[in-house]
Amino acid sequence: MKISIPKEIKDNEFRVAITPGAVNTLALAGHEVYIEKGAGISSGFTDEEYKSQGAKIVDQKTCWEVADMIYKVKEPLKEEYKFFREGLIIFCYLHLAANEELTKELLKNKVTGVAFETVEVNGKLPLLRPMSEIAGRMAITEGSFYLSKQAGGKGILLDGVPGVAPAHVVIIGTGGVGRSAVKVATGMGARVTAIGHNMEQLSQLIDIFGNSIETLYSDPYNISKAVESADLVISTVLVPGSKAPCLVTEEMVKSMGEGSVIVDVAIDQGGSIETTKNHPTTHSNPTFVKHGVIHYAVANIPGSVPMTSTKALSNATSEFANLIAKEGIKKAMENHGLKLGINTMGGYITNAALAKVYEEDCKDPEELI
C-alpha cells in the first residue's frame, strides 16, 4: 500500500501522524511511505530521519495524489478537499458530527473516512486516549494561566497559600480527559469537584484521590450549583461519533463570577457549553469573553506540545495503520474495533451515531465493499 503523511495545516497544529520508527515498520513490511516535506520538523523529526527509515520526501500535491491511504492527525481542511477521490482512505481524527461540510465532501467523493476517535476496542477508545490524557492535563494548566489577572482572569492562584483558599475547579466528565484533569488539578492543590454519571468511574476517583476531591452525580441541578461557585470549569464529555451534549447552559455561565474561566475540551465534537457551541477558538486566538467569563475552546489542544503528543499518537495509531496497510480495509474490518472507526464509505455514512446526527441511513461497511 502507498501511505502518505501530509504536513498538518490547521492553525498552530505542530503534530505529525507518524514517527520515523513507525515509518520503518511500514517500510520493512513492503509498503511505500511518503512524507510531505517538513511535516515532522516541529515534532523534532527531520526529513533526513524519515528518509533513513525508508520514506520518500515529497511535496503536498504528490503526497496526496500517490496515496492509497492518507494518514494524518487532524481532519482535512477546505484547501485539501480538492485531493479527495473515490476509494481514498483517510485515517485521522475526523470529528464529523461537528463538521457537516467535511462530511458532505467525504460522501460526495466516496472517500473511506476512518476516524481515530471512534475506533473502539473492548468498550475503550484507544486512539483517543493518549490525546485525552494530554488535553486533560493542559486544560488545567491553560485554565490556571487564564485565571491570572494579566490574562483577564480573577487573579487567583490555583492552590492558594496558607490562610487563603485555593481555586475551585469543577471537572465535568470522568472519562480519559476528566481523569487527567482531576489528577493535575489535585496535584496542584486546587479544590476539585468531579461530576459524572458513571458511578464506577466516580468510585475509582475516590479510591485514588480519597478526600482530596469531591464527587457529584451529573444532573442539571448539581452541575448548576457547582458551576456557580467555580473559578475554573473544565468540560470533557464525549459521545463517540455524535455531538457532545450541552451540559452547561448560558444561564449557568451567567451565574459564574467575572474573570472565571471555562475550558471546553469537547469543542471538537461541537462543544458541551452552550456559550462555546459553534464558537471554536485557535491557538492563535484561544479565548473569548462572554458574560464576563473567559472561554477557552481550542479544538486541537495537544497540537501545541508536539514533541510529546506526536510520539504518543503514533504509538497508539500505528498498529491500526499497519493493519489497514497489510490487509486492506475489507479484511481489516474483521477487527471489530476498526470497523467502528469507519465513518464514511462509498458515499454513505457507516457510523450509527453519526448517521443519527445527520438523520441519514447508516450502512454496514461490509455491504459496501
C-alpha positions as CSV (number, residue, x, y, z in Angstrom):
1,M,0.0,0.0,0.0
2,K,1.1,3.6,-0.6
3,I,0.7,5.5,2.6
4,S,1.1,9.3,2.7
5,I,1.6,11.6,5.7
6,P,0.8,15.2,4.8
7,K,2.0,18.2,6.8
8,E,-0.8,19.5,9.1
9,I,-2.2,22.9,8.0
10,K,-4.7,23.5,10.9
11,D,-3.9,26.7,12.9
12,N,-0.8,26.0,15.1
13,E,-1.1,22.3,14.6
14,F,2.5,21.1,15.1
15,R,2.0,17.3,15.3
16,V,2.7,14.8,12.6
17,A,0.9,11.4,12.4
18,I,4.0,9.1,12.4
19,T,7.4,8.8,14.0
20,P,10.5,7.6,12.0
21,G,10.4,4.3,13.9
22,A,6.8,3.7,12.8
23,V,7.8,4.5,9.2
24,N,10.5,1.9,9.4
25,T,7.9,-0.8,10.4
26,L,5.7,0.1,7.4
27,A,8.7,0.1,5.0
28,L,10.0,-3.2,6.3
29,A,6.6,-4.7,5.6
30,G,6.9,-3.6,1.9
31,H,4.7,-0.6,1.9
32,E,5.6,2.7,0.3
33,V,5.7,5.7,2.7
34,Y,5.5,9.3,1.5
35,I,6.1,12.2,3.9
36,E,5.4,15.8,2.9
37,K,8.5,17.9,3.2
38,G,8.9,19.4,6.6
39,A,5.9,17.5,8.1
40,G,7.8,16.4,11.2
41,I,10.1,19.3,11.9
42,S,8.0,20.8,14.8
43,S,7.8,17.3,16.4
44,G,11.6,17.0,16.3
45,F,11.9,14.8,13.2
46,T,13.9,15.9,10.2
47,D,13.2,14.8,6.6
48,E,16.6,13.0,6.6
49,E,15.5,10.9,9.6
50,Y,12.4,9.8,7.8
51,K,14.4,9.1,4.6
52,S,16.8,7.0,6.6
53,Q,13.9,4.8,7.7
54,G,12.5,4.2,4.2
55,A,10.2,7.2,3.5
56,K,10.2,9.3,0.3
57,I,10.0,13.1,0.9
58,V,7.6,14.8,-1.5
59,D,5.6,18.0,-1.9
60,Q,1.9,18.3,-0.8
61,K,0.4,17.6,-4.2
62,T,2.4,14.4,-4.7
63,C,1.8,13.3,-1.2
64,W,-2.0,13.4,-1.7
65,E,-2.1,12.1,-5.3
66,V,0.0,9.0,-4.9
67,A,-1.7,7.8,-1.7
68,D,-3.9,4.8,-1.2
69,M,-4.2,5.9,2.4
70,I,-3.7,9.4,3.9
71,Y,-2.5,9.0,7.5
72,K,-2.7,12.3,9.3
73,V,-3.6,13.9,12.7
74,K,-6.4,16.4,12.2
75,E,-9.4,16.5,9.8
76,P,-8.7,17.7,6.3
77,L,-9.4,21.4,5.7
78,K,-11.1,23.1,2.7
79,E,-7.7,23.5,1.0
80,E,-7.3,19.7,0.9
81,Y,-10.8,18.8,-0.3
82,K,-9.5,19.0,-3.9
83,F,-7.5,15.9,-3.4
84,F,-10.5,13.7,-2.4
85,R,-11.3,10.9,-4.7
86,E,-13.2,7.6,-4.7
87,G,-11.5,4.8,-2.9
88,L,-9.1,7.0,-1.0
89,I,-8.7,6.1,2.7
90,I,-8.3,8.9,5.2
91,F,-7.2,7.8,8.7
92,C,-7.2,10.6,11.2
93,Y,-9.3,12.5,13.8
94,L,-12.3,13.4,11.8
95,H,-14.9,14.6,14.4
96,L,-17.6,14.7,11.6
97,A,-20.6,15.3,13.9
98,A,-19.4,18.9,14.3
99,N,-18.4,19.3,10.6
100,E,-21.2,18.9,8.1
101,E,-19.2,20.4,5.2
102,L,-16.4,17.9,5.6
103,T,-18.9,15.1,6.0
104,K,-20.6,16.1,2.7
105,E,-17.3,16.2,0.9
106,L,-16.3,12.8,2.0
107,L,-19.6,11.4,1.0
108,K,-19.7,13.2,-2.4
109,N,-16.2,11.9,-3.3
110,K,-16.8,8.4,-1.9
111,V,-13.9,8.6,0.5
112,T,-13.4,6.0,3.2
113,G,-13.1,8.0,6.4
114,V,-11.6,6.1,9.3
115,A,-11.8,8.2,12.5
116,F,-9.3,7.7,15.3
117,E,-11.9,8.9,17.8
118,T,-14.5,6.1,17.0
119,V,-12.1,3.1,16.9
120,E,-13.4,1.1,19.9
121,V,-11.8,-1.9,21.4
122,N,-13.4,-3.7,24.4
123,G,-15.5,-0.6,25.1
124,K,-12.4,1.7,25.2
125,L,-11.2,4.3,22.7
126,P,-7.5,3.5,22.4
127,L,-6.7,6.1,19.7
128,L,-8.4,8.9,21.6
129,R,-6.9,8.0,25.0
130,P,-3.4,9.5,24.6
131,M,-4.6,12.8,23.3
132,S,-7.3,12.8,26.0
133,E,-4.7,12.5,28.7
134,I,-2.7,15.3,27.2
135,A,-5.7,17.5,26.7
136,G,-6.9,16.9,30.3
137,R,-3.5,17.9,31.7
138,M,-3.3,21.0,29.5
139,A,-6.9,22.1,30.3
140,I,-5.8,22.7,33.9
141,T,-2.5,24.5,33.1
142,E,-4.2,26.7,30.4
143,G,-7.1,27.4,32.7
144,S,-4.8,28.2,35.6
145,F,-3.0,30.7,33.3
146,Y,-6.2,32.5,32.3
147,L,-7.2,32.8,35.9
148,S,-4.3,35.2,36.3
149,K,-5.1,38.9,36.3
150,Q,-2.8,39.8,33.4
151,A,-4.7,37.2,31.3
152,G,-8.0,38.8,32.2
153,G,-9.0,36.4,35.0
154,K,-9.9,36.8,38.6
155,G,-6.4,36.9,39.8
156,I,-6.5,33.6,41.7
157,L,-3.6,31.2,42.4
158,L,-4.9,27.6,41.8
159,D,-3.6,26.2,45.0
160,G,-3.9,29.2,47.2
161,V,-1.5,29.8,50.1
162,P,-1.7,29.2,53.9
163,G,-4.7,31.2,55.1
164,V,-6.1,31.7,51.6
165,A,-8.5,29.2,50.0
166,P,-7.4,27.5,46.7
167,A,-9.4,27.9,43.5
168,H,-12.5,25.8,43.0
169,V,-12.1,23.6,39.8
170,V,-15.1,21.8,38.5
171,I,-14.5,19.0,36.1
172,I,-17.5,17.7,34.2
173,G,-16.9,14.2,32.8
174,T,-14.9,11.3,34.3
175,G,-13.5,9.7,31.2
176,G,-9.9,10.0,30.0
177,V,-9.8,13.8,29.8
178,G,-11.6,14.2,33.1
179,R,-9.4,11.8,35.0
180,S,-6.3,13.5,33.7
181,A,-7.7,16.9,34.6
182,V,-8.5,15.7,38.1
183,K,-5.0,14.3,38.5
184,V,-3.3,17.6,37.6
185,A,-5.8,19.9,39.5
186,T,-5.5,17.8,42.6
187,G,-1.7,17.7,42.3
188,M,-1.6,21.4,42.0
189,G,-3.6,21.8,45.2
190,A,-6.9,23.1,43.9
191,R,-10.3,22.3,45.4
192,V,-11.6,19.8,42.9
193,T,-15.2,18.8,42.2
194,A,-15.6,15.9,39.7
195,I,-19.0,15.4,38.1
196,G,-20.1,12.3,36.2
197,H,-22.9,9.9,35.7
198,N,-20.7,6.7,35.7
199,M,-20.8,5.7,39.3
200,E,-17.9,3.2,38.8
201,Q,-15.7,5.9,37.5
202,L,-16.7,8.2,40.3
203,S,-15.8,5.4,42.8
204,Q,-12.4,4.9,41.1
205,L,-11.7,8.6,41.5
206,I,-12.5,8.4,45.3
207,D,-10.3,5.3,45.6
208,I,-7.4,7.1,44.0
209,F,-7.8,10.6,45.5
210,G,-9.8,10.0,48.6
211,N,-10.9,13.1,50.4
212,S,-8.8,15.3,48.1
213,I,-11.7,15.7,45.8
214,E,-15.5,16.0,45.9
215,T,-17.7,14.0,43.5
216,L,-21.2,14.7,42.3
217,Y,-23.7,12.8,40.2
218,S,-24.2,14.5,36.9
219,D,-27.6,16.2,36.7
220,P,-28.6,19.8,35.8
221,Y,-29.1,20.8,39.5
222,N,-25.7,19.5,40.7
223,I,-24.0,21.0,37.6
224,S,-25.6,24.4,38.1
225,K,-24.7,24.6,41.8
226,A,-21.1,23.5,41.1
227,V,-20.6,25.9,38.2
228,E,-22.0,28.8,40.2
229,S,-19.2,28.5,42.7
230,A,-16.4,27.5,40.3
231,D,-13.4,29.6,39.4
232,L,-12.5,27.2,36.6
233,V,-14.8,24.8,34.8
234,I,-13.4,22.0,32.6
235,S,-16.0,20.3,30.4
236,T,-14.8,17.0,28.9
237,V,-18.0,15.0,28.0
238,L,-17.8,12.9,24.8
239,V,-20.3,10.7,23.0
240,P,-18.3,8.7,20.4
241,G,-19.3,9.7,16.9
242,S,-22.0,12.1,18.0
243,K,-22.3,15.7,19.0
244,A,-21.3,16.5,22.6
245,P,-24.4,17.0,24.8
246,C,-24.9,20.6,26.1
247,L,-24.5,20.3,29.9
248,V,-23.7,23.9,30.9
249,T,-26.3,26.3,29.9
250,E,-25.9,30.0,29.2
251,E,-27.8,30.8,32.4
252,M,-25.2,28.7,34.3
253,V,-22.4,30.6,32.7
254,K,-24.0,33.9,33.7
255,S,-24.0,32.7,37.3
256,M,-20.2,32.5,37.4
257,G,-18.1,35.3,38.8
258,E,-16.4,37.8,36.5
259,G,-13.0,36.6,35.5
260,S,-13.9,32.9,35.9
261,V,-12.6,30.6,33.2
262,I,-14.2,27.8,31.1
263,V,-12.2,25.3,29.1
264,D,-14.4,23.3,26.7
265,V,-12.3,20.2,25.7
266,A,-15.4,18.8,23.9
267,I,-15.3,21.6,21.3
268,D,-14.1,19.3,18.5
269,Q,-17.4,17.4,18.9
270,G,-19.4,20.6,18.9
271,G,-18.9,21.7,22.5
272,S,-20.7,20.9,25.7
273,I,-21.1,24.5,26.9
274,E,-23.9,26.5,25.4
275,T,-21.8,29.6,25.0
276,T,-19.0,27.8,23.1
277,K,-21.2,25.9,20.7
278,N,-20.3,26.9,17.1
279,H,-17.5,29.1,18.5
280,P,-14.3,27.1,18.4
281,T,-11.1,29.0,19.0
282,T,-7.5,28.5,17.9
283,H,-4.1,28.6,19.4
284,S,-3.6,31.9,17.7
285,N,-6.7,33.4,19.3
286,P,-7.5,30.9,22.1
287,T,-10.2,32.8,24.1
288,F,-13.2,35.0,24.0
289,V,-15.2,36.6,26.8
290,K,-18.9,36.3,27.3
291,H,-20.9,37.3,30.4
292,G,-17.6,38.3,32.0
293,V,-16.3,34.7,31.7
294,I,-13.2,33.7,29.8
295,H,-13.9,30.8,27.3
296,Y,-11.1,28.7,26.0
297,A,-12.3,26.5,23.2
298,V,-9.3,25.3,21.2
299,A,-10.1,22.2,19.1
300,N,-6.5,20.9,19.0
301,I,-5.1,21.4,22.4
302,P,-2.3,18.8,22.2
303,G,-1.1,20.3,19.0
304,S,1.0,22.8,21.0
305,V,3.1,20.1,22.6
306,P,4.1,18.1,19.5
307,M,7.3,16.5,20.8
308,T,5.1,14.7,23.4
309,S,1.8,14.3,21.6
310,T,3.2,13.1,18.2
311,K,5.0,10.2,19.9
312,A,2.0,9.3,22.0
313,L,-0.3,9.4,19.0
314,S,2.0,7.4,16.7
315,N,2.4,4.8,19.4
316,A,-1.4,4.4,19.6
317,T,-2.4,4.6,15.9
318,S,0.4,2.9,14.1
319,E,-0.8,-0.6,14.9
320,F,-4.1,0.1,13.1
321,A,-2.4,1.9,10.2
322,N,-0.3,-1.3,9.8
323,L,-3.4,-3.4,9.9
324,I,-5.1,-1.4,7.1
325,A,-1.9,-1.4,5.0
326,K,-1.3,-5.1,5.4
327,E,-4.8,-6.5,5.0
328,G,-6.7,-3.8,3.1
329,I,-9.8,-2.1,4.5
330,K,-12.1,-5.1,3.8
331,K,-10.1,-7.7,5.8
332,A,-9.0,-5.1,8.4
333,M,-12.7,-4.6,9.2
334,E,-12.8,-8.1,10.7
335,N,-11.1,-6.3,13.6
336,H,-14.4,-5.1,15.1
337,G,-12.8,-2.0,16.7
338,L,-11.5,-0.8,13.4
339,K,-14.9,-1.4,11.8
340,L,-16.4,1.0,14.3
341,G,-13.8,3.6,13.2
342,I,-15.2,3.7,9.7
343,N,-17.4,6.8,9.5
344,T,-17.9,7.1,5.7
345,M,-17.5,4.7,2.8
346,G,-18.7,4.6,-0.8
347,G,-20.8,7.7,-0.4
348,Y,-22.6,6.5,2.7
349,I,-22.4,7.2,6.5
350,T,-21.3,4.0,8.2
351,N,-21.3,5.0,11.8
352,A,-24.7,4.8,13.6
353,A,-24.1,7.8,16.0
354,L,-23.0,10.0,13.1
355,A,-25.9,8.9,10.9
356,K,-28.3,9.9,13.7
357,V,-26.8,13.4,13.8
358,Y,-27.5,14.0,10.1
359,E,-30.7,11.9,10.1
360,E,-29.3,9.6,7.4
361,D,-29.5,5.9,7.0
362,C,-26.5,4.0,8.4
363,K,-24.9,1.4,6.0
364,D,-22.9,-1.5,7.2
365,P,-19.4,-1.0,5.6
366,E,-19.2,-4.7,4.9
367,E,-22.1,-4.4,2.5
368,L,-20.3,-1.6,0.6
369,I,-17.0,-3.4,-0.3
